[in-house]
Amino acid sequence: MNQDTLKLITAKIEKTLEQARVLKSEKVNLETLIADLRENINEKDKAINELKSTNEQHLAEIRSLQEALNERDVKLQDSEAALLRAIETLDEVLDKENTTNDSLQGLFGINKEGNA
């Protein structure tokens, strides 16, 4: 081989070595970037899991509150029904008393002011 060919081959080898150094440097940079991205992804996954957990807790609290409201509604309905029955019974008793008092007043000739 002549001197010019040897210089050309040497220049190409040096250029190839330089490209290899650049690629190696880029590889290190990319590996660092990938590691950072993985760390970010892990942090985001952790945040997502915490949000899911918090959401599940909130849903459980909502279900518990809904059950408490349903129980309260049932108790209110039962109380309302009991009050209505008591009012009906009271009305019946008062109607019987009014009927009895009216009969007694007519029987003894007593008017509402107590005069004969």
Backbone bond lengths (Angstrom), bond angles and torsions (degrees), N, CA, C in turn:
res aa  C-N    CA-C-N  psi(-1)  N-CA   C-N-CA  omega(-1)  CA-C   N-CA-C  phi
1 M - - - 1.436 - - 1.522 109.26 -
2 N 1.296 110.43 146.45 1.459 113.83 179.19 1.523 110.31 -89.55
3 Q 1.312 113.97 172.31 1.461 121.77 -174.85 1.533 111.34 -63.91
4 D 1.315 118.44 -39.48 1.469 121.65 -178.49 1.529 111.12 -66.86
5 T 1.291 116.66 -40.46 1.459 120.27 178.93 1.516 109.15 -65.83
6 L 1.303 116.43 -40.97 1.459 120.76 179.01 1.523 110.32 -63.26
7 K 1.311 117.81 -41.35 1.469 121.44 177.85 1.528 110.47 -64.99
8 L 1.305 116.13 -40.65 1.464 121.04 179.44 1.527 110.42 -64.16
9 I 1.323 116.97 -45.29 1.468 121.31 178.64 1.526 109.59 -64.09
10 T 1.331 117.82 -42.09 1.462 122.03 179.29 1.526 109.54 -63.11
11 A 1.305 117.54 -42.35 1.471 121.04 179.41 1.526 110.83 -63.88
12 K 1.327 115.66 -40.83 1.466 119.59 178.81 1.532 110.30 -66.25
13 I 1.328 116.42 -41.01 1.474 120.16 178.20 1.523 109.67 -62.57
14 E 1.332 117.30 -44.96 1.465 120.94 179.29 1.536 111.05 -62.79
15 K 1.326 115.52 -39.79 1.470 119.49 177.67 1.526 110.13 -65.01
16 T 1.320 116.64 -42.43 1.459 121.00 178.39 1.523 110.34 -63.88
17 L 1.335 117.55 -43.07 1.465 121.07 177.61 1.529 111.09 -62.04
18 E 1.321 116.43 -40.69 1.471 120.75 178.43 1.530 110.17 -63.94
19 Q 1.318 116.55 -42.56 1.463 120.59 176.57 1.532 110.65 -62.36
20 A 1.338 116.34 -39.41 1.460 120.55 177.94 1.529 110.28 -63.36
21 R 1.358 117.30 -41.16 1.472 120.64 177.77 1.535 110.94 -63.49
22 V 1.329 115.77 -43.01 1.468 120.48 179.32 1.530 110.03 -63.49
23 L 1.322 116.21 -44.94 1.466 120.33 179.15 1.527 111.33 -63.75
24 K 1.331 116.61 -39.18 1.462 120.64 178.24 1.536 109.89 -63.92
25 S 1.338 116.39 -42.18 1.461 121.07 178.15 1.531 110.35 -63.79
26 E 1.322 115.55 -44.03 1.467 119.97 177.78 1.521 110.90 -63.11
27 K 1.332 116.82 -38.24 1.452 121.42 178.15 1.534 109.83 -61.14
28 V 1.316 117.76 -45.32 1.466 121.71 178.78 1.530 109.48 -61.56
29 N 1.333 116.10 -44.35 1.469 119.88 178.50 1.523 111.74 -60.89
30 L 1.339 115.52 -43.56 1.461 120.13 178.83 1.530 111.63 -65.30
31 E 1.326 116.56 -39.98 1.460 119.67 177.76 1.530 111.00 -63.28
32 T 1.339 116.52 -39.65 1.466 120.62 176.47 1.524 110.49 -64.37
33 L 1.326 115.67 -43.45 1.461 120.26 178.33 1.526 110.96 -61.98
34 I 1.325 117.00 -43.34 1.466 121.91 179.10 1.531 109.99 -61.80
35 A 1.334 116.64 -43.08 1.466 120.22 178.63 1.525 110.70 -61.66
36 D 1.332 116.86 -42.43 1.463 121.06 177.36 1.530 111.29 -63.11
37 L 1.339 114.84 -42.68 1.467 118.80 179.25 1.525 111.04 -64.87
38 R 1.322 117.47 -39.99 1.471 120.33 177.56 1.525 110.61 -63.12
39 E 1.330 116.00 -40.33 1.464 119.86 178.09 1.530 110.38 -63.52
40 N 1.324 116.43 -43.52 1.466 120.56 176.93 1.520 111.59 -61.40
41 I 1.322 115.69 -43.24 1.463 120.11 178.97 1.528 109.94 -62.38
42 N 1.329 117.49 -43.62 1.462 120.80 178.80 1.529 111.29 -62.01
43 E 1.338 117.07 -41.18 1.464 120.78 177.94 1.528 110.42 -63.96
44 K 1.323 116.06 -42.39 1.463 119.80 179.57 1.528 110.51 -66.84
45 D 1.328 117.42 -40.08 1.468 120.63 176.15 1.525 110.71 -60.54
46 K 1.328 115.64 -41.88 1.466 119.83 178.26 1.530 110.15 -62.67
47 A 1.340 117.37 -44.79 1.463 121.32 178.73 1.527 110.68 -62.95
48 I 1.321 117.00 -40.91 1.467 121.23 178.41 1.522 110.12 -62.61
49 N 1.327 117.10 -44.16 1.463 120.57 179.24 1.524 111.51 -63.50
50 E 1.334 116.58 -38.91 1.466 120.01 177.33 1.525 110.41 -64.94
51 L 1.334 116.65 -40.93 1.460 120.26 177.96 1.528 111.08 -64.55
52 K 1.319 116.30 -40.74 1.467 119.94 177.87 1.521 110.14 -62.46
53 S 1.317 116.12 -43.47 1.462 120.52 179.29 1.518 110.78 -62.52
54 T 1.328 116.41 -46.01 1.464 120.83 178.42 1.517 110.38 -62.19
55 N 1.321 116.36 -41.50 1.462 120.58 178.65 1.528 110.63 -62.16
56 E 1.331 117.34 -43.07 1.460 120.93 178.34 1.526 110.85 -62.71
57 Q 1.341 116.74 -39.47 1.461 120.34 177.29 1.524 110.58 -63.75
58 H 1.325 116.31 -43.32 1.462 119.77 178.75 1.529 111.01 -63.37
59 L 1.314 116.85 -40.97 1.462 120.03 178.37 1.523 110.80 -63.72
60 A 1.331 116.82 -39.39 1.461 120.41 177.74 1.532 110.01 -64.84
61 E 1.324 117.41 -40.95 1.464 120.87 177.92 1.526 110.48 -64.15
62 I 1.325 116.35 -41.34 1.464 120.41 178.90 1.523 110.33 -63.05
63 R 1.343 116.87 -43.56 1.466 119.97 178.01 1.527 110.53 -61.48
64 S 1.329 116.09 -42.39 1.461 120.35 179.37 1.525 110.87 -62.63
65 L 1.331 116.05 -44.50 1.466 119.74 178.38 1.523 111.13 -64.57
66 Q 1.322 116.29 -38.48 1.470 119.81 178.39 1.521 110.60 -64.05
67 E 1.324 116.62 -41.92 1.463 120.01 177.48 1.522 111.05 -63.11
68 A 1.336 116.47 -40.94 1.465 120.53 178.39 1.529 110.33 -63.43
69 L 1.336 116.42 -41.23 1.464 119.94 177.63 1.526 111.31 -64.66
70 N 1.322 116.17 -41.03 1.466 119.83 178.25 1.518 110.87 -62.68
71 E 1.349 116.66 -43.38 1.466 120.19 177.95 1.529 110.22 -62.52
72 R 1.332 116.58 -42.38 1.463 120.64 178.95 1.525 110.31 -62.25
73 D 1.337 116.62 -41.68 1.467 120.12 179.25 1.528 111.07 -62.69
74 V 1.332 116.53 -41.34 1.460 120.57 178.51 1.526 109.90 -63.15
75 K 1.336 117.04 -44.48 1.470 120.56 178.82 1.521 110.71 -63.38
76 L 1.331 116.55 -40.55 1.462 119.75 177.95 1.529 111.23 -63.72
77 Q 1.321 116.31 -40.92 1.465 119.99 178.57 1.524 110.44 -64.72
78 D 1.343 116.08 -42.33 1.464 119.77 177.92 1.526 110.66 -63.07
79 S 1.326 116.58 -43.10 1.464 120.85 179.15 1.518 110.76 -64.19
80 E 1.326 116.07 -42.30 1.465 119.85 178.87 1.528 110.46 -62.07
81 A 1.332 116.64 -43.77 1.466 120.43 179.38 1.525 109.97 -63.03
82 A 1.330 117.32 -41.87 1.468 120.54 179.57 1.526 110.19 -64.86
83 L 1.315 117.82 -41.58 1.468 120.97 178.07 1.527 111.09 -64.06
84 L 1.322 116.36 -41.77 1.466 119.33 178.47 1.530 111.21 -63.02
85 R 1.345 116.38 -40.29 1.473 119.72 177.21 1.531 110.29 -64.28
86 A 1.338 115.69 -41.03 1.467 119.21 179.99 1.526 110.34 -65.12
87 I 1.334 116.75 -40.36 1.469 120.04 178.23 1.520 110.53 -64.83
88 E 1.331 116.79 -42.26 1.473 119.98 177.97 1.526 110.64 -61.22
89 T 1.330 115.83 -44.24 1.468 119.87 179.30 1.518 109.93 -63.11
90 L 1.317 117.83 -44.10 1.459 122.02 178.60 1.520 110.75 -61.83
91 D 1.336 116.28 -42.84 1.462 119.64 177.35 1.522 110.82 -60.96
92 E 1.328 116.93 -42.47 1.465 120.63 179.33 1.528 110.62 -62.59
93 V 1.341 116.07 -44.92 1.468 119.85 179.75 1.525 110.18 -63.16
94 L 1.310 117.03 -44.27 1.468 120.59 179.64 1.519 111.52 -64.72
95 D 1.329 116.95 -38.93 1.468 120.16 177.73 1.521 109.94 -63.90
96 K 1.330 118.44 -41.52 1.468 121.90 178.48 1.518 110.31 -64.71
97 E 1.331 116.67 -41.35 1.464 119.91 179.65 1.521 110.56 -65.56
98 N 1.320 116.74 -41.91 1.470 120.08 178.64 1.517 110.42 -63.28
99 T 1.325 116.52 -41.07 1.457 120.58 178.86 1.523 109.71 -64.85
100 T 1.312 117.60 -44.33 1.465 122.20 179.82 1.524 110.37 -64.94
101 N 1.308 118.31 -44.36 1.470 122.39 179.18 1.512 111.17 -64.03
102 D 1.332 117.32 -41.09 1.464 120.46 178.53 1.523 109.90 -63.52
103 S 1.339 116.97 -40.24 1.472 120.63 179.11 1.513 110.43 -65.15
104 L 1.332 116.56 -43.88 1.461 120.25 -179.97 1.523 110.82 -65.28
105 Q 1.306 116.68 -39.51 1.457 119.90 -179.97 1.524 109.98 -64.59
106 G 1.310 116.55 -41.91 1.465 120.28 178.73 1.527 110.79 -68.74
107 L 1.311 116.73 -36.80 1.458 121.62 -178.06 1.528 111.35 -67.29
108 F 1.305 117.14 -42.15 1.456 121.21 -176.84 1.524 112.60 -98.66
109 G 1.303 117.83 1.28 1.450 121.50 178.43 1.519 113.23 69.21
110 I 1.340 116.85 30.38 1.463 121.94 -179.12 1.523 106.89 -99.30
111 N 1.338 114.55 128.16 1.459 116.15 174.64 1.514 109.96 -93.49
112 K 1.258 117.17 -177.97 1.450 120.98 -172.74 1.512 112.69 -66.96
113 E 1.333 119.91 -24.54 1.444 120.72 178.04 1.519 111.14 -82.82
114 G 1.291 118.80 -5.27 1.470 122.21 -179.99 1.510 112.51 89.23
115 N 1.313 119.53 11.82 1.472 122.99 179.42 1.515 110.47 -92.89
116 A 1.334 115.70 149.53 1.451 121.03 178.63 1.487 111.23 -97.54
